[in-house]
Each structure stands twice: as C-alpha cells, then as structure tokens.
C-alpha cells in the first residue's frame, strides 16, 4: 500500500514539473509573474492548512 502511494506521489510530481515547465516556456513574462505569485500563495496556504491539520492531531 505504501509503495503505491509513493509511486503516485512521484508520478504526480513529475507530471506537475513537466506541465509547469511547458507553461513556463509558453507564457509571456507578465503571465509568468502572475503564475509565480499565485503559486507561492498556494504553497503558503497549503502549508498553513497542513499546520492546522497537524495541530488537530495533538489533541487526540
């Protein structure tokens, strides 16, 4: 079960990197800045969400 999860994570990350590299080369500099801004915001929100989830596990 764990190896299937890890292979899914690796495949998903490779797919994400490929799609983002393609998007990087096909966009204008203005669009790239906007995408990077949205990406950093999404990463920040995801890390906050993971922090909230991990703090919920402390109360169990």
JONORKA-V647380 format. One record per pair of residues at least 4 apart in sequence whose C-alpha atoms are under 8 Angstrom apart, sorted by the first residue. I is the first residue (numbers start at 1). GAP is how many residues later the second one is. Records with the same first field share a line. If there is no record, write none. Layout:
I=GAP  GAP
//
This chain:
1=4
2=4
3=4
4=4
5=4
6=4
7=4
8=4
9=4
10=4
11=4
12=4
13=4
14=4
15=4
16=4
17=4
18=4
19=4
20=4
21=4
22=4
23=4
24=8
27=4  5
28=4
29=4
30=4
31=4
32=4
33=4
34=4
35=4
36=4
37=4
38=4
39=4
40=4
41=4
42=4
43=4
44=4
45=4
46=4
47=4
48=4
49=4
50=4
51=4
52=4
53=4
54=4
55=4
56=4
//
